[in-house]
Amino acid sequence: MELPKETVADLSKRLRRAEGQVRGVQQMLADGRDCREILTQLSAATKALEQAGFLLVAAGLTWCVSDPERATAEGYGLGDVQKMFMKLA
């Protein structure tokens, strides 16, 4: 699957943000912060990862629809992309 450079850049930015949030959770644990604050940060990290996953699947679906024969030949038929989407659900 070919991903546009803009999509790769957006995914990288989202993953760096999630990485920072996870590091923040680790620091909060080390600092003995309140569990509600930690849970809020964990939720934000989870959401960031989910959004990155949805962006990736959306890009894959767009690619499959724009060039269905090539996508199927490379193992990214619509059924395969639907399975990828369901992994996020």
C-alpha beads as a LAMMPS data file, in Angstrom:
LAMMPS data file: protein, C-alpha beads

89 atoms
88 bonds

1 atom types
1 bond types

-500.0 500.0 xlo xhi
-500.0 500.0 ylo yhi
-500.0 500.0 zlo zhi

Masses

1 110.0

Atoms # bond

1 1 1 0.000 0.000 0.000
2 1 1 1.269 3.415 -0.884
3 1 1 0.621 6.111 1.670
4 1 1 0.805 9.774 0.717
5 1 1 3.692 11.669 2.328
6 1 1 1.177 13.899 4.111
7 1 1 -0.486 10.845 5.677
8 1 1 2.857 9.435 6.835
9 1 1 3.753 12.820 8.335
10 1 1 0.386 13.034 10.101
11 1 1 0.727 9.474 11.431
12 1 1 4.234 10.201 12.693
13 1 1 3.025 13.344 14.459
14 1 1 0.160 11.458 16.109
15 1 1 2.436 8.637 17.235
16 1 1 4.968 11.074 18.700
17 1 1 2.137 12.737 20.606
18 1 1 0.966 9.365 21.964
19 1 1 4.552 8.474 22.863
20 1 1 4.833 11.692 24.861
21 1 1 1.558 10.977 26.605
22 1 1 2.735 7.495 27.601
23 1 1 5.989 8.932 28.921
24 1 1 3.885 11.423 30.848
25 1 1 1.896 8.573 32.407
26 1 1 5.121 6.863 33.445
27 1 1 6.323 10.052 35.086
28 1 1 2.968 10.563 36.797
29 1 1 3.207 7.058 38.253
30 1 1 6.749 7.691 39.450
31 1 1 5.612 10.966 41.026
32 1 1 2.725 9.273 42.813
33 1 1 0.068 11.397 41.096
34 1 1 -3.639 10.864 41.646
35 1 1 -5.084 7.891 39.784
36 1 1 -7.808 10.050 38.181
37 1 1 -5.169 12.259 36.598
38 1 1 -3.265 9.211 35.374
39 1 1 -6.418 7.685 33.929
40 1 1 -7.182 10.908 32.066
41 1 1 -3.718 10.834 30.496
42 1 1 -4.034 7.130 29.640
43 1 1 -7.342 7.838 27.965
44 1 1 -5.749 10.595 25.885
45 1 1 -2.936 8.262 24.793
46 1 1 -5.427 5.553 23.866
47 1 1 -7.477 8.028 21.843
48 1 1 -4.362 9.257 20.026
49 1 1 -3.428 5.695 19.043
50 1 1 -6.983 4.931 17.920
51 1 1 -7.029 8.052 15.752
52 1 1 -3.723 7.051 14.171
53 1 1 -5.169 3.620 13.416
54 1 1 -8.303 5.073 11.853
55 1 1 -6.208 7.428 9.742
56 1 1 -4.151 4.488 8.499
57 1 1 -7.239 2.445 7.621
58 1 1 -8.861 5.433 5.911
59 1 1 -5.747 5.932 3.806
60 1 1 -5.772 2.234 2.935
61 1 1 -9.413 2.321 1.980
62 1 1 -8.857 5.389 -0.180
63 1 1 -5.971 3.639 -1.912
64 1 1 -8.043 0.476 -2.463
65 1 1 -10.927 2.395 -3.991
66 1 1 -8.677 4.471 -6.238
67 1 1 -6.791 1.443 -7.655
68 1 1 -8.762 -1.727 -6.831
69 1 1 -6.866 -4.120 -9.119
70 1 1 -3.460 -3.154 -7.753
71 1 1 -4.741 -3.126 -4.194
72 1 1 -6.152 -6.637 -4.543
73 1 1 -2.947 -7.857 -6.184
74 1 1 -0.955 -6.514 -3.220
75 1 1 -3.276 -8.152 -0.671
76 1 1 -5.373 -5.105 0.159
77 1 1 -8.751 -5.986 -1.261
78 1 1 -11.775 -4.299 0.268
79 1 1 -12.393 -7.339 2.468
80 1 1 -8.858 -7.112 3.836
81 1 1 -9.245 -3.411 4.628
82 1 1 -12.590 -4.108 6.302
83 1 1 -10.836 -6.663 8.547
84 1 1 -8.221 -4.032 9.396
85 1 1 -10.980 -1.604 10.310
86 1 1 -12.705 -4.167 12.511
87 1 1 -9.484 -4.690 14.481
88 1 1 -9.856 -1.099 15.644
89 1 1 -13.510 -1.417 16.575

Bonds

1 1 1 2
2 1 2 3
3 1 3 4
4 1 4 5
5 1 5 6
6 1 6 7
7 1 7 8
8 1 8 9
9 1 9 10
10 1 10 11
11 1 11 12
12 1 12 13
13 1 13 14
14 1 14 15
15 1 15 16
16 1 16 17
17 1 17 18
18 1 18 19
19 1 19 20
20 1 20 21
21 1 21 22
22 1 22 23
23 1 23 24
24 1 24 25
25 1 25 26
26 1 26 27
27 1 27 28
28 1 28 29
29 1 29 30
30 1 30 31
31 1 31 32
32 1 32 33
33 1 33 34
34 1 34 35
35 1 35 36
36 1 36 37
37 1 37 38
38 1 38 39
39 1 39 40
40 1 40 41
41 1 41 42
42 1 42 43
43 1 43 44
44 1 44 45
45 1 45 46
46 1 46 47
47 1 47 48
48 1 48 49
49 1 49 50
50 1 50 51
51 1 51 52
52 1 52 53
53 1 53 54
54 1 54 55
55 1 55 56
56 1 56 57
57 1 57 58
58 1 58 59
59 1 59 60
60 1 60 61
61 1 61 62
62 1 62 63
63 1 63 64
64 1 64 65
65 1 65 66
66 1 66 67
67 1 67 68
68 1 68 69
69 1 69 70
70 1 70 71
71 1 71 72
72 1 72 73
73 1 73 74
74 1 74 75
75 1 75 76
76 1 76 77
77 1 77 78
78 1 78 79
79 1 79 80
80 1 80 81
81 1 81 82
82 1 82 83
83 1 83 84
84 1 84 85
85 1 85 86
86 1 86 87
87 1 87 88
88 1 88 89
